[in-house]
Every structure is written in C-alpha cells, then in structure tokens.
Amino acid sequence: MSGFAEATEEKQALRIFHVMSFDSPWRWSDGQFGGFKTGLGEINAEYKVFQMDIKRYSTQEEKASRGAMARAIIKQWQPDLVYISDDAGIEHVAAHYRNHALPFVFSGANKSIAEHGLEGMRNLTGVLEFEHFVESIRLLRNIVPSVTRIAVISDVGTHWTPVIQRIRDRMADIPMVTLAAVDQAESYARFQTLVGSYEKIADAVVYLGVFNYKRANGQTVPYQELQRWVVEHSGLPEISFWIDRIHYGVLAAVTVSEIEQGIAAGKLARAILVDRRPPDSLPVAPTVKGRPAINLARAKQLGIKVKSTELLSSEVVTDFQWQRPVKDR
C-alpha cells in the first residue's frame, strides 16, 4: 500500500478512494462528497469513486458483491485513505480491514461503530447521521397543530433498526404525541396497505426507508415512484429527514445536512492525512445542524395553510419533482 507520509514527502497526489453506498447523481451522495472535499481543504489529492448503488443492488448478496468490487479496486489502486458514505460501505468494505494500515473515514452512518460490530477498530472513524426527529415533529405540529398520533413506516434495511429505536427513545420529549404504529415492510403491496390503514389510526406519518420495497416479481420499486404514489393516495401529512424527500412530496422536515456530514468527515480525513493523527484518536460523533424544509405543493394539496413565520425560517419547495422538466429532475 502507498503510505501517505511517503506520498507527501514526494509531493505526489494523495490517493483517496470514495465508496458511495448509494449512487450519483443524487443530492445526498453528491453533497456528502462535495462537503468532504471542502472539509479536507487545499491538499494535493487524486480521487477515485465507486458507487455501490444499493438502491438498485438491494439484496444482501448484491451488496456483498458490490463491496467485493470496491475491495478489488482498493487492492489494485492502493489508496492512502478510503472515504465511505453511508452504512452499506461500512458493512461491506471497511469491516474487511479491521486494524489494517489503511485508514477509513465514514459519514452518513445510521448505525454506530458498535452496532456495526466494529468497536475497537483502530483505523476507522467518522460521522454519525442522527435524524432530527423531535425538531421535525415540532415543525409538523406548528404547521398542523392537530397532529397527536404518528405512524412510522420503513423498508427492512437493517440500518433503520437503530433509527426506529431512537424515535422510540425520543417520544418522551414530545409528550403531546403518541406512536400509533411502527411498521417495517418488504413488499410494495404491504407498504401500500399499511399507508392506507394509517388514515384510521394516525394523524401523520414518518417515512424512513423507501429504497427496498419489492414488487411481486422481486423487482425493487424506484423510490421516486413510491413517493409519488404516497402523494396521490395518502391524505395524511408526513415528515422525513432528508431534503430530497421534500422535493418528492413529503410535507415537512428538519433535514440532516449532507453537506455538513461531508465537511465533518473531510476534517477527520485532513487530521489523518495532514496532521498524521491516528483514526482512533478522532472521536466519532453526529453532526448537529439541521434545516427546516417545507413542500408548499403538498401543503396546498392537503388543504393546509402554512404560516409565514414557518416559511421565512425554512427552505421552501413549491412543486413536486416529477412536475419539473426532465433536465431539472
């Protein structure tokens, strides 16, 4: 492996291999990578990117295969550092290099290092993605004060398990709201049935994983299609935690900033590559900045009038993504 100290002495470009758990172009993936470069700062670096694309390669076998492909590139290219965005890359790439000389930095992790079974891995550090649940519920109740019962639904991705547990744990911070249902579904048909049933038991829905619902033939439903179905078939207001979901019709969120995730990871990488800090000396922590966002088209469809005070303090989306010209989607 090419050591970063040697590369620096010879003023050669440092090799940074970026493993995207998802794909590009996509705001979440691209924003993290852009933020990473900002956080890393002005250094001579060469990048290589591999997209695991787990929205398309969604089974465990497919994820493992994509992870093996990324590891083959590491063996051939010999990077100085690997930057991973999101949990699948941690599970299927970083986990194979426990206490190796090669340093790993991650962002966008829903699972902690311990939940990944990597506690004590000396060559790994990164940034956790903690959703702004309480803040999002408060924003929703500012918009729709009558919300007192929420349903939570997700696909069966294992990285959603700690997210659901954090939601349960944070319910005590919003005593005016109760959990009406918490569901994880594998099939698209089951997802549609559950969403339809919530109108009888809940006032709003929290949407988590939307990438791994299967049709009867085993094919994965594109999340854009799923989000549009929700807008056209559900009369309940909703929250999620990512800005792209707002563009696809989710009413409101205090969003996790993909840029801040990447910047924090880039600063960790700089500490390793420039300051020569060992990864395990750099604490793993979540980013704390969130930004309110509201979809006015969804509010209008649901007959909700949003106060100007909420609009002035939020990122406002005025339409649905699928209504835009193809070049702008």
VEXZAVEX-601565 format. One record per residue (C-alpha): x, y, z; residue number from 0; residue in three letters. Coordinates in steps of 0.001 Angstrom, whole numbers, padded with zeros to 6 digits. Example, Ala and Ser with C-alpha at 12.3 -4.5 7.8 and 13.67 -1.06 7.14 Angstrom:
# VEXZAVEX-601565
SITE     east    north       up  num  residuo
SITE   012300  -004500   007800    0      ALA
SITE   013670  -001060   007140    1      SER
This chain:
# VEXZAVEX-601565
SITE     east    north       up  num  residuo
SITE   000000   000000   000000    0      MET
SITE   001263   003505  -000718    1      SER
SITE   001864   005290   002607    2      GLY
SITE   000564   008847   002837    3      PHE
SITE   003758   010058   004543    4      ALA
SITE   005860   008924   001582    5      GLU
SITE   003425   010486  -000880    6      ALA
SITE   003523   013795   000979    7      THR
SITE   007324   013883   001034    8      GLU
SITE   007484   013366  -002726    9      GLU
SITE   004659   015884  -003228   10      LYS
SITE   002674   013264  -005072   11      GLN
SITE  -001100   013398  -005043   12      ALA
SITE  -002650   011566  -002122   13      LEU
SITE  -004975   008838  -003341   14      ARG
SITE  -008440   008997  -001830   15      ILE
SITE  -010920   006278  -002703   16      PHE
SITE  -014559   007231  -002161   17      HIS
SITE  -017099   004426  -001760   18      VAL
SITE  -020666   005687  -002164   19      MET
SITE  -023162   003279  -000647   20      SER
SITE  -025765   004792  -002953   21      PHE
SITE  -025306   006429  -006360   22      ASP
SITE  -024700   009664  -008251   23      SER
SITE  -026135   011988  -009405   24      PRO
SITE  -028107   012265  -006168   25      TRP
SITE  -028092   015187  -003770   26      ARG
SITE  -027415   013079  -000663   27      TRP
SITE  -024388   011286  -002145   28      SER
SITE  -023003   014243  -004080   29      ASP
SITE  -023484   016644  -001173   30      GLY
SITE  -021516   014444   001180   31      GLN
SITE  -018677   014105  -001337   32      PHE
SITE  -018621   017834  -002034   33      GLY
SITE  -018629   018576   001684   34      GLY
SITE  -015814   016082   002210   35      PHE
SITE  -013605   017935  -000278   36      LYS
SITE  -014405   021224   001462   37      THR
SITE  -013546   019795   004875   38      GLY
SITE  -010340   018232   003558   39      LEU
SITE  -009180   021605   002298   40      GLY
SITE  -006352   022504  -000031   41      GLU
SITE  -004216   019412  -000426   42      ILE
SITE  -002891   017637  -003497   43      ASN
SITE  -005332   014761  -003862   44      ALA
SITE  -006465   012353  -006546   45      GLU
SITE  -009924   010817  -006194   46      TYR
SITE  -011439   007601  -007417   47      LYS
SITE  -015155   006939  -006828   48      VAL
SITE  -017081   003664  -006675   49      PHE
SITE  -020881   003631  -006476   50      GLN
SITE  -022298   000599  -004660   51      MET
SITE  -025758   001737  -005841   52      ASP
SITE  -027662  -000225  -003213   53      ILE
SITE  -030965   001267  -004326   54      LYS
SITE  -030598  -000977  -007372   55      ARG
SITE  -028391  -003727  -005917   56      TYR
SITE  -030504  -004082  -002802   57      SER
SITE  -030248  -007718  -001677   58      THR
SITE  -027585  -008786   000818   59      GLN
SITE  -025946  -010906  -001863   60      GLU
SITE  -025818  -007975  -004278   61      GLU
SITE  -024474  -005614  -001623   62      LYS
SITE  -021774  -008118  -000727   63      ALA
SITE  -020840  -008426  -004395   64      SER
SITE  -020599  -004654  -004776   65      ARG
SITE  -018484  -004481  -001651   66      GLY
SITE  -016123  -007096  -003093   67      ALA
SITE  -015792  -004980  -006245   68      MET
SITE  -014813  -001969  -004133   69      ALA
SITE  -012239  -004030  -002240   70      ARG
SITE  -010748  -005199  -005524   71      ALA
SITE  -010225  -001558  -006512   72      ILE
SITE  -008538  -000888  -003162   73      ILE
SITE  -006155  -003782  -003762   74      LYS
SITE  -005336  -002591  -007266   75      GLN
SITE  -005222   001194  -006710   76      TRP
SITE  -003617   001232  -003242   77      GLN
SITE  -005245   004409  -001861   78      PRO
SITE  -003926   006411   001081   79      ASP
SITE  -007389   006753   002633   80      LEU
SITE  -010887   005408   001978   81      VAL
SITE  -013879   007703   002481   82      TYR
SITE  -017210   005881   002786   83      ILE
SITE  -020665   007455   002708   84      SER
SITE  -023499   005552   004436   85      ASP
SITE  -023778   002229   006202   86      ASP
SITE  -023553  -000325   003389   87      ALA
SITE  -019991   000709   002587   88      GLY
SITE  -019015   000354   006242   89      ILE
SITE  -020523  -003137   006407   90      GLU
SITE  -019257  -004483   003096   91      HIS
SITE  -015957  -002627   002686   92      VAL
SITE  -014495  -001115   005863   93      ALA
SITE  -015349  -004141   008008   94      ALA
SITE  -012889  -006228   005965   95      HIS
SITE  -009949  -004021   007019   96      TYR
SITE  -010096  -004149   010813   97      ARG
SITE  -006878  -002671   012232   98      ASN
SITE  -005279  -002543   008777   99      HIS
SITE  -002737   000191   007947  100      ALA
SITE  -005267   001761   005563  101      LEU
SITE  -007358   004495   007285  102      PRO
SITE  -011117   004708   006770  103      PHE
SITE  -013397   007707   007352  104      VAL
SITE  -017188   007494   007015  105      PHE
SITE  -020191   009795   007027  106      SER
SITE  -023949   009249   006883  107      GLY
SITE  -023918   006279   009271  108      ALA
SITE  -027228   005398   010907  109      ASN
SITE  -025557   002623   012891  110      LYS
SITE  -022840   003309   015436  111      SER
SITE  -019458   001609   015179  112      ILE
SITE  -020565  -000762   017948  113      ALA
SITE  -023805  -001587   016104  114      GLU
SITE  -021690  -002400   013059  115      HIS
SITE  -019661  -004766   015254  116      GLY
SITE  -016501  -002709   014681  117      LEU
SITE  -015835  -001357   018168  118      GLU
SITE  -012096  -001157   018737  119      GLY
SITE  -011251  -000882   015027  120      MET
SITE  -008230   001406   015246  121      ARG
SITE  -008164   002541   011598  122      ASN
SITE  -011791   003740   011470  123      LEU
SITE  -013503   006994   012426  124      THR
SITE  -016363   009024   011047  125      GLY
SITE  -019598   010953   011324  126      VAL
SITE  -022939   009619   012511  127      LEU
SITE  -026219   010598   010865  128      GLU
SITE  -028704   011267   013632  129      PHE
SITE  -032111   012349   012381  130      GLU
SITE  -033785   015461   013821  131      HIS
SITE  -036908   013652   014945  132      PHE
SITE  -038195   015823   017769  133      VAL
SITE  -037469   019007   015826  134      GLU
SITE  -039304   017622   012772  135      SER
SITE  -042357   016683   014842  136      ILE
SITE  -042413   020150   016385  137      ARG
SITE  -042229   021725   012930  138      LEU
SITE  -045059   019481   011751  139      LEU
SITE  -047210   020439   014741  140      ARG
SITE  -046524   024109   014080  141      ASN
SITE  -047961   023533   010615  142      ILE
SITE  -050709   021075   011649  143      VAL
SITE  -051412   021554   015394  144      PRO
SITE  -053977   018729   015449  145      SER
SITE  -051301   016038   014992  146      VAL
SITE  -051148   013890   018124  147      THR
SITE  -050768   010344   016730  148      ARG
SITE  -047963   009328   014374  149      ILE
SITE  -047258   006166   012424  150      ALA
SITE  -043704   005219   011438  151      VAL
SITE  -043019   003084   008372  152      ILE
SITE  -039821   001854   006759  153      SER
SITE  -038379  -000789   004492  154      ASP
SITE  -036489  -003673   006106  155      VAL
SITE  -032966  -002276   005779  156      GLY
SITE  -031097  -003229   008962  157      THR
SITE  -029665   000280   009362  158      HIS
SITE  -033187   001516   010153  159      TRP
SITE  -033376  -000540   013359  160      THR
SITE  -031346   001957   015453  161      PRO
SITE  -033255   004858   013874  162      VAL
SITE  -036553   003348   014986  163      ILE
SITE  -035146   002793   018464  164      GLN
SITE  -034004   006421   018654  165      ARG
SITE  -037517   007516   017679  166      ILE
SITE  -038995   005377   020459  167      ARG
SITE  -036477   006798   022930  168      ASP
SITE  -037223   010422   021933  169      ARG
SITE  -041007   010122   022300  170      MET
SITE  -040665   011212   025927  171      ALA
SITE  -039508   014607   024641  172      ASP
SITE  -042826   015199   022867  173      ILE
SITE  -045434   014050   025432  174      PRO
SITE  -048280   015534   023389  175      MET
SITE  -047666   012926   020640  176      VAL
SITE  -048058   009136   020726  177      THR
SITE  -046883   006326   018449  178      LEU
SITE  -049903   004800   016708  179      ALA
SITE  -047886   002252   014712  180      ALA
SITE  -044316   001267   013849  181      VAL
SITE  -044001  -000958   010793  182      ASP
SITE  -041317  -002348   008501  183      GLN
SITE  -042437  -003934   005254  184      ALA
SITE  -040584  -005736   002487  185      GLU
SITE  -043184  -005737  -000273  186      SER
SITE  -044595  -002701  -002052  187      TYR
SITE  -048084  -004134  -001733  188      ALA
SITE  -047727  -004370   002041  189      ARG
SITE  -046370  -000814   002168  190      PHE
SITE  -049402   000460   000240  191      GLN
SITE  -051803  -001426   002515  192      THR
SITE  -050179  -000070   005658  193      LEU
SITE  -050143   003522   004409  194      VAL
SITE  -053835   003230   003567  195      GLY
SITE  -054605   001860   007038  196      SER
SITE  -052963   004773   008854  197      TYR
SITE  -055777   007165   007999  198      GLU
SITE  -057915   005332   010581  199      LYS
SITE  -055371   005318   013410  200      ILE
SITE  -052928   008220   012896  201      ALA
SITE  -052792   011936   012153  202      ASP
SITE  -049410   011887   010367  203      ALA
SITE  -046769   009504   009043  204      VAL
SITE  -043000   009339   009459  205      VAL
SITE  -041362   007830   006353  206      TYR
SITE  -037958   006234   006845  207      LEU
SITE  -036521   003714   004343  208      GLY
SITE  -038043   003940   000860  209      VAL
SITE  -035444   002170  -001299  210      PHE
SITE  -036026  -001545  -000755  211      ASN
SITE  -039702  -002301  -001382  212      TYR
SITE  -040220  -005185  -003789  213      LYS
SITE  -042872  -005887  -006373  214      ARG
SITE  -044369  -009368  -006639  215      ALA
SITE  -041776  -010189  -009312  216      ASN
SITE  -038924  -009301  -006944  217      GLY
SITE  -038003  -006021  -008624  218      GLN
SITE  -037265  -003002  -006426  219      THR
SITE  -039712  -000100  -006732  220      VAL
SITE  -037910   003174  -007555  221      PRO
SITE  -038298   005492  -004588  222      TYR
SITE  -039474   008308  -006871  223      GLN
SITE  -042435   006167  -007941  224      GLU
SITE  -043184   005252  -004338  225      LEU
SITE  -043093   008864  -003170  226      GLN
SITE  -045440   009917  -005952  227      ARG
SITE  -047849   007113  -005009  228      TRP
SITE  -047929   008437  -001431  229      VAL
SITE  -048733   011971  -002609  230      VAL
SITE  -051532   010677  -004838  231      GLU
SITE  -053043   008182  -002360  232      HIS
SITE  -052433   009385   001199  233      SER
SITE  -054342   012229   002830  234      GLY
SITE  -052084   012367   005890  235      LEU
SITE  -049331   014940   006367  236      PRO
SITE  -045866   013465   006729  237      GLU
SITE  -042303   014060   007786  238      ILE
SITE  -038982   012538   006846  239      SER
SITE  -035433   013761   007449  240      PHE
SITE  -033817   014442   004046  241      TRP
SITE  -034263   017290   001612  242      ILE
SITE  -034730   015092  -001465  243      ASP
SITE  -037842   013636   000173  244      ARG
SITE  -039284   017145   000454  245      ILE
SITE  -038802   017579  -003287  246      HIS
SITE  -040728   014330  -003780  247      TYR
SITE  -043739   015433  -001746  248      GLY
SITE  -043005   014972   001948  249      VAL
SITE  -044685   017879   003705  250      LEU
SITE  -042031   018887   006213  251      ALA
SITE  -038717   018015   007840  252      ALA
SITE  -035831   019361   009799  253      VAL
SITE  -033350   017832   007434  254      THR
SITE  -029988   016197   008035  255      VAL
SITE  -027426   018253   006106  256      SER
SITE  -025485   016130   003653  257      GLU
SITE  -023015   018993   003258  258      ILE
SITE  -022315   019156   006994  259      GLU
SITE  -021890   015377   007105  260      GLN
SITE  -019277   015555   004363  261      GLY
SITE  -017461   018565   005830  262      ILE
SITE  -017100   016849   009196  263      ALA
SITE  -015745   013707   007502  264      ALA
SITE  -013320   015776   005411  265      GLY
SITE  -011939   017420   008541  266      LYS
SITE  -011329   013972   010038  267      LEU
SITE  -009544   012893   006855  268      ALA
SITE  -007368   016000   006983  269      ARG
SITE  -006418   015260   010582  270      ALA
SITE  -005291   011801   009452  271      ILE
SITE  -003532   012729   006213  272      LEU
SITE  -002047   016116   007089  273      VAL
SITE  -001778   016174   010886  274      ASP
SITE  -000955   012451   010975  275      ARG
SITE  -003441   011717   013732  276      ARG
SITE  -004399   008051   014169  277      PRO
SITE  -008061   007473   013282  278      PRO
SITE  -008957   006059   016687  279      ASP
SITE  -007790   009311   018322  280      SER
SITE  -010555   011176   016451  281      LEU
SITE  -013978   010837   018116  282      PRO
SITE  -016991   009572   016207  283      VAL
SITE  -019917   011984   016582  284      ALA
SITE  -023077   013133   014759  285      PRO
SITE  -023487   016482   013053  286      THR
SITE  -025914   018768   014863  287      VAL
SITE  -027057   021297   012265  288      LYS
SITE  -030474   020739   010750  289      GLY
SITE  -032503   022917   008373  290      ARG
SITE  -036310   023158   008298  291      PRO
SITE  -037885   022439   004908  292      ALA
SITE  -041499   022544   003699  293      ILE
SITE  -043199   021440   000486  294      ASN
SITE  -045871   024032  -000314  295      LEU
SITE  -047377   021958  -003120  296      ALA
SITE  -048088   019150  -000648  297      ARG
SITE  -049479   021625   001886  298      ALA
SITE  -051846   023034  -000739  299      LYS
SITE  -052926   019545  -001786  300      GLN
SITE  -053716   018654   001845  301      LEU
SITE  -055579   021943   002405  302      GLY
SITE  -053006   023216   004904  303      ILE
SITE  -052177   026915   005167  304      LYS
SITE  -048584   027371   006315  305      VAL
SITE  -047832   030440   008447  306      LYS
SITE  -045377   032955   007039  307      SER
SITE  -043237   032588   010174  308      THR
SITE  -042574   028940   009253  309      GLU
SITE  -041907   029748   005610  310      LEU
SITE  -039428   032511   006391  311      LEU
SITE  -037319   030191   008541  312      SER
SITE  -037425   027184   006172  313      SER
SITE  -036198   026011   002809  314      GLU
SITE  -039375   026114   000725  315      VAL
SITE  -040098   023740  -002154  316      VAL
SITE  -043004   024926  -004305  317      THR
SITE  -043680   021880  -006500  318      ASP
SITE  -043201   018143  -006905  319      PHE
SITE  -040038   016839  -008511  320      GLN
SITE  -041909   014869  -011191  321      TRP
SITE  -043629   018045  -012429  322      GLN
SITE  -040340   019614  -013491  323      ARG
SITE  -038785   019355  -016945  324      PRO
SITE  -036720   016181  -017274  325      VAL
SITE  -033461   018165  -017377  326      LYS
SITE  -034234   019666  -013951  327      ASP
SITE  -035143   016440  -012162  328      ARG
